Amino acid sequence: MKMKADFYTRIIKTEKKFRYVIAANIVSRFGDSIDAIAYSWMVYTLTGSKAWLAVILGINMIPTVLFQPLGGALTEYFNKKKVIVICDFLRGSVVFLTGLFMLLGVLKPWHLIVLTFINSTIEALRIPNGIALLPLILSKDNYKAAISLNQGASRTAELVGMGCAGLIIGSLGIGGALFIDAVTFILSGIFFLFIKVTADNTSVYQLEPDSYFASLKEGIHYFRSNDLAIMICFLCIILNLCTLPIENLQAAYISEYLKLDVFAMSVGSTAVTIGMITGALLLPVIGQKISDKWILLNGGVLIGLLYFAYVLVGFVSWDIGRYISYFAAAFVFGFVNSLFGVTMQVLLMTRVPEELLGRISSIFNALACSSVPVGSFLLAGLSVALSIVQIYLLTGLFTILAFLLIGRLKGIKEIDVRE
């Protein structure tokens, strides 16, 4: 464990610019954790439908699929830091408007669709710029430890936010919780203002249609010709599809199946966050003993097995036992997802040329998230015809079989090929 601590001590001491990134993410994740509980419960109480939970998440992912590749190609033409700051301020404004509508009692389901779409469109522009900024302020040797530290710190902030969520929502209401999230977006943008990026030369390029589309085409060509990028993107598509029922139907699972109240959402979200913190912080150590391919394939199989664990939680007869069992299953879910996600991010950052990182990451995210809208709308339809238990059992079986079959593909060997 001393080795793990040394990783992070070095990052804090040497990567001074990255400290602002960590601080910005800590603040924004704190707000997001409160928002996550408030927003999900707001949708469910406003509509009374678990299908709406799936629809809203599907709408949330559409801009990522449609616009993020376009935004990735723009990273060469605009100052990345400025784009991030503007996007943070705009997202804060949209969340503030959502909270205001809720506070005034005029919020309707169609408002959620429009506001969610706008916010996700802004985020689709911010994400590739945020990824493309990292190589400009980080040493390549520190990528894995820095990303792990950032994930661990961010998830810790989420944990604190979840601990405060019940008190905040109880005292300020859902609208007040959204106001807090809006303020954290603004603070995040302010932190990025303090980062001095001397290597960002994007301002020397002029945005012209021919050069823009040439840049976009270059990114697409690189992605299509890179077996590793295609394989890890395929893995993410499958994992996103397989985790949808747990993520989308949490409120319905708790209310309809476990027969618990909103406090159980805090318990589950807290457990997932602790699991993600643990996974992120332990990855540098785990990665020295276990291959990336092993983590990705066996992590997927374990996600499938967890669906059966979630169903077994409902067989516990006493409430405290259900809380404890649900916490344990959610912890493992967060732990595995964290290992999976950070491993994917490190693979992209270390194996893709820096000048293409913004474009490739945007194409990757768009394709990886393409399964979410399709899967969400499919899940909405299944939610009408099937029970929570039936959906979980079918998804668990599908997930296990999918990752066992992926392990037999030839392209999976590319993951452990070092350049």
C-alpha positions as CSV (number, residue, x, y, z in Angstrom):
1,M,0.0,0.0,0.0
2,K,3.0,2.3,0.5
3,M,3.6,2.0,-3.3
4,K,0.1,3.2,-4.0
5,A,0.6,6.2,-1.7
6,D,3.9,7.1,-3.4
7,F,2.1,7.3,-6.8
8,Y,-0.3,10.0,-5.5
9,T,2.3,11.9,-3.5
10,R,4.3,12.3,-6.7
11,I,1.3,13.5,-8.6
12,I,0.4,16.1,-6.0
13,K,3.9,17.4,-5.7
14,T,4.9,17.5,-9.4
15,E,1.7,18.1,-11.4
16,K,0.7,21.5,-10.2
17,K,-1.6,22.4,-13.0
18,F,-3.5,19.1,-12.6
19,R,-4.4,20.2,-9.0
20,Y,-6.9,22.7,-10.4
21,V,-8.5,19.9,-12.5
22,I,-8.8,17.8,-9.4
23,A,-10.3,20.7,-7.4
24,A,-12.8,21.5,-10.2
25,N,-13.9,17.9,-10.4
26,I,-14.2,17.6,-6.6
27,V,-16.6,20.6,-6.5
28,S,-18.6,19.6,-9.6
29,R,-18.9,15.9,-8.5
30,F,-20.1,17.0,-5.1
31,G,-23.0,18.9,-6.8
32,D,-23.6,16.1,-9.2
33,S,-24.0,13.5,-6.5
34,I,-26.8,15.6,-4.9
35,D,-28.3,16.2,-8.3
36,A,-28.2,12.5,-9.2
37,I,-30.4,11.5,-6.3
38,A,-32.7,14.6,-6.6
39,Y,-33.0,14.4,-10.4
40,S,-33.8,10.6,-10.5
41,W,-36.4,10.9,-7.7
42,M,-37.8,14.0,-9.3
43,V,-38.4,12.2,-12.7
44,Y,-40.0,9.2,-11.0
45,T,-42.3,11.3,-8.7
46,L,-43.2,13.7,-11.5
47,T,-44.1,10.9,-14.0
48,G,-44.7,7.9,-11.8
49,S,-43.2,5.7,-14.5
50,K,-40.0,3.7,-14.6
51,A,-40.2,3.9,-18.4
52,W,-39.7,7.7,-18.1
53,L,-36.5,7.0,-16.2
54,A,-35.1,5.1,-19.2
55,V,-36.4,7.6,-21.7
56,I,-34.7,10.6,-19.9
57,L,-31.3,8.8,-19.9
58,G,-31.8,7.9,-23.5
59,I,-32.4,11.6,-24.4
60,N,-29.3,12.5,-22.3
61,M,-27.1,10.4,-24.4
62,I,-28.3,11.4,-27.9
63,P,-26.2,14.6,-28.1
64,T,-23.1,12.6,-27.2
65,V,-23.7,10.3,-30.1
66,L,-24.7,13.0,-32.6
67,F,-22.5,16.0,-31.6
68,Q,-19.4,14.8,-29.8
69,P,-17.4,13.7,-32.9
70,L,-18.1,17.1,-34.4
71,G,-17.0,18.8,-31.1
72,G,-13.8,16.6,-31.1
73,A,-12.7,17.9,-34.4
74,L,-13.2,21.5,-33.1
75,T,-10.6,21.0,-30.4
76,E,-7.9,22.1,-32.8
77,Y,-9.5,25.5,-33.5
78,F,-10.4,26.9,-30.1
79,N,-8.6,27.3,-26.8
80,K,-9.5,24.2,-24.9
81,K,-9.4,25.9,-21.4
82,K,-11.8,28.7,-22.6
83,V,-14.2,26.2,-24.1
84,I,-14.3,24.2,-20.8
85,V,-14.9,27.3,-18.7
86,I,-17.7,28.6,-21.0
87,C,-19.3,25.1,-21.0
88,D,-19.2,24.9,-17.2
89,F,-20.9,28.3,-16.9
90,L,-23.6,27.3,-19.5
91,R,-24.3,24.0,-17.8
92,G,-24.7,25.7,-14.5
93,S,-27.3,28.1,-16.1
94,V,-29.3,25.2,-17.5
95,V,-29.4,23.3,-14.2
96,F,-30.3,26.6,-12.4
97,L,-33.3,27.0,-14.8
98,T,-34.4,23.4,-14.1
99,G,-34.3,24.1,-10.4
100,L,-36.2,27.3,-10.8
101,F,-39.0,25.5,-12.8
102,M,-39.2,22.9,-10.1
103,L,-39.4,25.5,-7.3
104,L,-42.1,27.4,-9.1
105,G,-44.1,24.2,-9.6
106,V,-44.3,24.5,-13.4
107,L,-41.9,21.7,-14.4
108,K,-43.3,19.3,-16.9
109,P,-41.9,16.0,-18.3
110,W,-41.3,17.7,-21.7
111,H,-39.3,20.4,-19.9
112,L,-37.0,17.7,-18.7
113,I,-36.5,16.4,-22.2
114,V,-35.6,19.8,-23.6
115,L,-33.4,20.9,-20.7
116,T,-31.6,17.5,-20.6
117,F,-30.9,17.6,-24.3
118,I,-29.5,21.2,-24.1
119,N,-27.3,20.3,-21.1
120,S,-26.0,17.1,-22.8
121,T,-25.2,19.1,-26.0
122,I,-23.0,21.5,-24.0
123,E,-21.4,18.5,-22.3
124,A,-20.7,16.9,-25.7
125,L,-18.5,19.9,-26.6
126,R,-16.8,20.0,-23.2
127,I,-15.7,16.4,-22.9
128,P,-13.3,16.2,-25.8
129,N,-11.8,19.5,-24.8
130,G,-11.3,18.2,-21.3
131,I,-9.6,15.1,-22.5
132,A,-7.4,16.9,-25.1
133,L,-6.3,19.3,-22.3
134,L,-4.8,16.6,-20.1
135,P,-1.7,15.8,-22.2
136,L,-0.9,19.6,-22.2
137,I,-0.7,19.7,-18.4
138,L,0.3,16.1,-17.5
139,S,3.5,14.1,-18.0
140,K,2.8,10.9,-19.9
141,D,4.4,8.8,-17.3
142,N,1.9,10.0,-14.7
143,Y,-1.3,9.3,-16.7
144,K,-2.5,6.2,-14.9
145,A,-1.7,7.5,-11.4
146,A,-3.1,11.0,-12.2
147,I,-6.4,9.7,-13.6
148,S,-6.7,7.2,-10.7
149,L,-6.1,10.0,-8.2
150,N,-8.6,12.3,-10.0
151,Q,-11.2,9.5,-10.0
152,G,-10.7,8.7,-6.4
153,A,-10.9,12.3,-5.3
154,S,-14.0,12.9,-7.4
155,R,-15.8,9.9,-6.1
156,T,-14.9,10.9,-2.6
157,A,-16.6,14.2,-3.2
158,E,-19.6,12.3,-4.5
159,L,-19.7,10.3,-1.4
160,V,-19.7,13.4,0.8
161,G,-22.4,14.9,-1.5
162,M,-24.6,11.8,-1.1
163,G,-24.2,11.9,2.6
164,C,-25.5,15.5,2.5
165,A,-28.1,14.8,-0.1
166,G,-30.9,13.7,2.3
167,L,-30.4,16.8,4.5
168,I,-30.2,19.2,1.6
169,I,-33.2,17.7,-0.3
170,G,-35.2,17.6,3.0
171,S,-34.4,21.2,3.9
172,L,-34.2,22.9,0.5
173,G,-36.3,20.6,-1.6
174,I,-35.4,19.1,-5.0
175,G,-35.2,22.6,-6.6
176,G,-32.7,23.8,-3.9
177,A,-30.6,20.7,-4.5
178,L,-30.4,21.6,-8.2
179,F,-29.4,25.2,-7.3
180,I,-26.4,23.8,-5.4
181,D,-25.4,21.7,-8.4
182,A,-25.7,24.9,-10.6
183,V,-23.3,26.7,-8.3
184,T,-20.8,23.9,-8.4
185,F,-20.6,24.1,-12.2
186,I,-19.8,27.8,-12.0
187,L,-17.1,27.1,-9.4
188,S,-15.6,24.3,-11.6
189,G,-15.3,26.8,-14.4
190,I,-13.6,29.3,-12.1
191,F,-11.0,26.7,-11.1
192,F,-10.1,26.1,-14.8
193,L,-9.5,29.8,-15.2
194,F,-6.5,29.5,-13.0
195,I,-4.8,26.8,-15.2
196,K,-2.0,28.3,-17.4
197,V,-1.7,26.3,-20.6
198,T,1.3,27.5,-22.6
199,A,1.3,24.6,-25.1
200,D,-2.2,25.1,-26.5
201,N,-1.6,26.3,-30.0
202,T,-5.1,26.0,-31.3
203,S,-5.5,29.7,-31.7
204,V,-3.2,29.7,-34.7
205,Y,-5.7,27.7,-36.7
206,Q,-8.5,29.3,-38.6
207,L,-11.8,27.5,-38.7
208,E,-12.6,26.8,-42.3
209,P,-14.9,24.2,-43.7
210,D,-12.3,22.4,-45.8
211,S,-9.7,22.2,-42.9
212,Y,-12.4,21.2,-40.4
213,F,-13.8,18.3,-42.4
214,A,-10.2,17.2,-43.3
215,S,-9.5,17.1,-39.5
216,L,-12.7,15.2,-38.9
217,K,-11.9,12.8,-41.7
218,E,-8.4,12.2,-40.3
219,G,-9.7,11.3,-36.9
220,I,-12.3,8.9,-38.4
221,H,-9.6,7.2,-40.6
222,Y,-7.3,6.7,-37.7
223,F,-10.0,5.2,-35.6
224,R,-11.1,2.8,-38.4
225,S,-7.6,1.6,-38.9
226,N,-6.8,1.1,-35.3
227,D,-7.7,-2.4,-34.0
228,L,-7.2,-1.4,-30.4
229,A,-9.5,1.6,-30.5
230,I,-12.2,-0.5,-32.3
231,M,-12.0,-3.3,-29.7
232,I,-12.2,-1.1,-26.6
233,C,-15.0,0.9,-28.1
234,F,-16.9,-2.4,-28.7
235,L,-16.3,-3.4,-25.1
236,C,-17.6,-0.1,-23.9
237,I,-20.7,-0.4,-26.1
238,I,-21.5,-3.8,-24.6
239,L,-20.8,-2.7,-21.0
240,N,-23.0,0.4,-21.4
241,L,-25.8,-1.7,-22.7
242,C,-25.4,-4.3,-20.0
243,T,-25.3,-1.8,-17.1
244,L,-28.4,0.2,-18.2
245,P,-31.0,-1.6,-16.0
246,I,-29.0,-1.1,-12.8
247,E,-28.4,2.6,-13.6
248,N,-31.7,3.5,-15.2
249,L,-34.2,1.6,-13.0
250,Q,-32.6,2.2,-9.6
251,A,-35.6,4.2,-8.3
252,A,-38.1,1.6,-9.6
253,Y,-36.0,-1.3,-8.3
254,I,-35.9,0.2,-4.8
255,S,-39.5,1.3,-4.7
256,E,-41.2,-1.6,-6.5
257,Y,-39.0,-4.6,-5.8
258,L,-37.2,-3.9,-2.5
259,K,-40.1,-1.9,-1.1
260,L,-37.8,0.7,0.4
261,D,-37.9,4.5,0.3
262,V,-35.7,7.2,-1.1
263,F,-33.1,6.7,1.6
264,A,-32.2,3.4,-0.1
265,M,-31.2,5.4,-3.1
266,S,-28.6,7.2,-1.0
267,V,-27.4,3.9,0.4
268,G,-27.0,2.4,-3.1
269,S,-25.4,5.5,-4.6
270,T,-23.0,5.8,-1.7
271,A,-22.0,2.1,-2.0
272,V,-21.4,2.5,-5.7
273,T,-19.3,5.6,-5.1
274,I,-17.2,3.9,-2.3
275,G,-16.6,1.0,-4.7
276,M,-15.5,3.4,-7.5
277,I,-13.2,5.3,-5.1
278,T,-11.6,2.0,-4.0
279,G,-11.3,0.7,-7.6
280,A,-9.8,3.9,-8.9
281,L,-7.2,4.2,-6.1
282,L,-6.2,0.5,-6.2
283,L,-5.9,0.3,-10.0
284,P,-2.2,1.3,-10.2
285,V,-1.4,-1.6,-7.9
286,I,-3.8,-4.0,-9.4
287,G,-2.5,-3.1,-12.9
288,Q,1.0,-4.3,-11.9
289,K,-0.3,-7.8,-11.2
290,I,-3.3,-8.3,-13.6
291,S,-3.4,-7.5,-17.3
292,D,-5.8,-4.9,-18.8
293,K,-7.5,-7.6,-20.8
294,W,-8.2,-9.7,-17.7
295,I,-9.7,-6.7,-16.0
296,L,-12.0,-5.9,-18.9
297,L,-13.2,-9.4,-19.7
298,N,-13.6,-10.7,-16.2
299,G,-15.1,-7.4,-15.0
300,G,-17.8,-7.8,-17.6
301,V,-18.6,-11.3,-16.5
302,L,-18.8,-10.1,-12.9
303,I,-21.2,-7.4,-13.8
304,G,-23.5,-10.1,-15.2
305,L,-23.3,-12.1,-12.0
306,L,-24.2,-9.0,-10.0
307,Y,-27.6,-8.9,-11.6
308,F,-28.4,-12.2,-9.9
309,A,-27.1,-10.8,-6.6
310,Y,-29.4,-7.8,-7.0
311,V,-32.4,-10.1,-7.4
312,L,-31.3,-12.1,-4.3
313,V,-31.4,-8.9,-2.3
314,G,-35.2,-8.9,-2.6
315,F,-35.4,-12.3,-0.9
316,V,-34.0,-10.9,2.4
317,S,-37.0,-10.7,4.7
318,W,-36.0,-7.8,7.0
319,D,-35.3,-4.2,6.0
320,I,-31.9,-3.8,7.5
321,G,-30.7,-7.0,5.8
322,R,-31.9,-5.6,2.5
323,Y,-30.1,-2.4,3.0
324,I,-26.8,-4.2,3.9
325,S,-27.2,-6.7,1.0
326,Y,-28.0,-3.9,-1.4
327,F,-25.0,-1.9,-0.2
328,A,-22.7,-4.9,-0.8
329,A,-23.9,-5.5,-4.3
330,A,-23.7,-1.9,-5.2
331,F,-20.2,-1.6,-3.8
332,V,-18.9,-4.4,-6.0
333,F,-20.8,-2.8,-9.0
334,G,-19.0,0.5,-8.5
335,F,-15.6,-1.2,-7.9
336,V,-15.7,-3.2,-11.1
337,N,-17.0,-0.2,-13.2
338,S,-14.2,1.9,-11.9
339,L,-11.5,-0.6,-12.8
340,F,-13.1,-0.9,-16.3
341,G,-13.6,2.8,-16.9
342,V,-10.2,4.0,-15.7
343,T,-8.4,1.2,-17.6
344,M,-10.2,2.3,-20.8
345,Q,-9.3,5.9,-20.3
346,V,-5.6,5.1,-19.7
347,L,-5.5,2.9,-22.8
348,L,-6.8,5.7,-25.0
349,M,-4.5,8.3,-23.5
350,T,-1.3,6.2,-23.7
351,R,-1.9,4.6,-27.2
352,V,-3.4,7.5,-29.2
353,P,-1.2,10.4,-30.5
354,E,-1.7,13.5,-28.5
355,E,-2.6,15.6,-31.5
356,L,-5.5,13.2,-32.3
357,L,-6.6,12.6,-28.7
358,G,-9.5,15.1,-28.8
359,R,-10.9,13.7,-32.1
360,I,-10.4,10.0,-31.3
361,S,-11.8,10.3,-27.7
362,S,-14.9,12.1,-29.1
363,I,-15.5,9.5,-31.8
364,F,-14.9,6.8,-29.2
365,N,-17.3,8.3,-26.7
366,A,-20.0,8.8,-29.3
367,L,-19.8,5.2,-30.5
368,A,-19.5,3.8,-27.0
369,C,-22.6,5.8,-25.9
370,S,-24.6,5.0,-29.0
371,S,-25.9,1.9,-27.3
372,V,-27.4,3.9,-24.4
373,P,-30.2,5.7,-26.3
374,V,-31.1,2.5,-28.2
375,G,-30.8,0.4,-25.0
376,S,-32.8,3.0,-23.0
377,F,-35.7,3.1,-25.3
378,L,-35.6,-0.7,-25.6
379,L,-35.5,-0.9,-21.8
380,A,-38.5,1.5,-21.6
381,G,-40.5,-0.9,-23.8
382,L,-39.4,-3.9,-21.8
383,S,-40.3,-2.2,-18.5
384,V,-43.9,-2.1,-19.6
385,A,-44.0,-5.8,-20.4
386,L,-41.6,-7.3,-17.9
387,S,-41.0,-7.1,-14.2
388,I,-37.8,-5.8,-12.6
389,V,-36.7,-9.3,-11.7
390,Q,-37.3,-10.6,-15.3
391,I,-35.3,-7.7,-16.7
392,Y,-32.4,-8.2,-14.3
393,L,-32.2,-12.0,-14.9
394,L,-32.3,-11.6,-18.7
395,T,-29.7,-8.8,-18.6
396,G,-27.4,-10.8,-16.3
397,L,-27.5,-13.8,-18.5
398,F,-26.9,-11.7,-21.7
399,T,-23.9,-9.9,-20.0
400,I,-22.1,-13.1,-19.0
401,L,-22.5,-14.7,-22.4
402,A,-21.5,-11.5,-24.2
403,F,-18.2,-11.2,-22.4
404,L,-17.4,-14.9,-22.6
405,L,-17.8,-14.7,-26.4
406,I,-15.8,-11.5,-26.6
407,G,-12.9,-13.3,-24.9
408,R,-12.7,-15.6,-27.9
409,L,-12.3,-12.8,-30.5
410,K,-8.9,-12.3,-32.1
411,G,-8.9,-8.6,-31.7
412,I,-9.0,-8.8,-27.9
413,K,-5.2,-9.6,-27.9
414,E,-4.5,-6.1,-29.0
415,I,-5.3,-4.8,-25.6
416,D,-2.2,-6.3,-24.0
417,V,0.1,-5.4,-26.9
418,R,2.5,-2.6,-25.6
419,E,3.9,-0.1,-28.0
